Amino acid sequence: MTTAFVFPGQGAQTIGMGKALADAYPAAKAVFDEVDNALGEKLSALIWDGEQDQLTLTQNAQPALMATSLAALRALEAEGLVLAETASFVAGHSLGEYSALAAAGALSISDAARLLRTRGQAMQQAVPVGEGAMAALLGLDFATARDVAAAAAEGEVCQAANDNDPAQVVVSGHKAAVERAVELAKEKGAKRAVLLPVSAPFHCELMAPAARVMAEALDDVDIKTPVVPVVANVVAKAVDDPMTIRSLLVEQVTGSVRWRESVMWMAEQGVTDIWEIGAGKALSGMIRRIEKSIACKAIGTPEDVKSALNG
């Protein structure tokens, strides 16, 4: 059995996530305390008792999801798991890549929290509200979705942002271009094509101002060699060199999240089991659609922790 740990991205956030872990495991509670201290505010109070619309703001959702993922990992470790002995690879979907890097010791939790707060703010500020959009195209393969995005651009930006699984590609760019892509996708036979409730057009060229901000922020952060290789979004293969990791995190802001290819690459390396660490089960669903032979476990509660280690 060869196992990989994966970490969810934006959209998985829910009020109350991680609370049971923090109550059950002092090491999990310590993660939320560290994130609160790093940000100089009680993000944990928002996560556990706040309003969903505030938690969903990009600048809050990103560090909150990382904190929940690392709390789940610390709970597993409190029960005796050793990451480097259990997982051959780690990977994360978009912001989840920061969670993966923190899990593997390449980033401190405090640095990951501050970077994700900066990343969330920079991505939000890169494009005025209402000018950008994202849409999910369901039932088209990646090549067709990419062609649809190119045809819809008409001089504006419209790009394939997330290659999530064989039948789900997300496009991103100028609002009018993305709306054209939705109509074109339906003409091309998409089962569904819907605009997403997001606050900015992530993972496309419009995020270039945010990439510049992240390049500066990452220059000031110590990145260590991860204890297990990290499968990076923009290259869909494992990396472990700190300088490479730094440059790929900058590239990731405007680049496509190559999730389907990342899972396929892990399968080709012999990965048979994937544990989704943190909030929700969205990645597990994608993974099952990408490679049916991979067994998935989602670990976000104390009960999940116990069953994962006793299963």
C-alpha positions, 0 to 999 in steps of 0.5 A: 500500500502506498499512501498520499495525503491531500489537502482541500482548497476553497469551497470546503469551509464551514462554520464549526470545522475543526472544533471537535478536533480542537476539543479532543486533541490539545495538539489540534487546538495548538494549531488554531492558537498558532494561526490566531497569534500569527494573524493577530486576531481570533480567526478561530472564533470566526471559524467556530462561531462566526457567519458563513459569509465572513468565513467565505471571504477569500482572506479568511477562508484560505488560512482557516482551511489550512488551520483545519487541515493541520489540526486534523494532521496533528490529531493523527500524529497525537494518535501515533502517525508519523507523516514521513513513514505513512505518506509517500507524497503530499498535495493540495488543491490551490491553497491546499498546497500551502497546507501540504507544505506546512504538513511536510515541514517546508513551511511553518504554520505561522508563515503559511497562515500569514502567506495565505492571508496575504494571498487571499487579500492580493487575489481579492484586490487584483480584479475589481468586484464584478469584472471577473468570474469563474464557471464550472463546465461539467461533462467536457474533457479538458481539451474541449474545455480549453478550446471553449475558453480560448474561443470565448476569450475574444480579446479578453481573458478566459482560461482553464483554471482548474482541471479537477477531474475527467468531467469537471473543468473550471474556467476563469477570466473576464466576466463577459468572456466566462459567460460566453464560455458557459454558452459555448460549453452548452453548445459543445455538449456540456451536461451543465455549465454554471457560474460559480459564487466566487469573489474573484477570477482565480488562476488566470492572467488577471491574477498577475498583480497578486502573483507579484505580491506573493513573489515579494511575500515569499522572498521573506519566508524560510522554505525548508526541504519537505520531509516528503515530496509535494506534488505541485499544482502547476507541474503535476509532479513531485518537487522538493527543492525549496527554490523550486517550491518558492517559484511554483507558488508564485506561478500557481497564482496565475497558473492552472490547478492541474489536479486531474494530472496530479492524481494520475501522476501519483497513481503512476507512482504506485499510490493506492490510497489517498487520505483527504486531510481537513474539511469536506470530502470534495477531493475524494469525489474528484479522485474517485472520478479520476482513478477508481482504483485509489481508495479514499479516506476523508479525515476531518473529525476525531471519529475519522482520525480513529477509524483511519488509524484503526482501519 
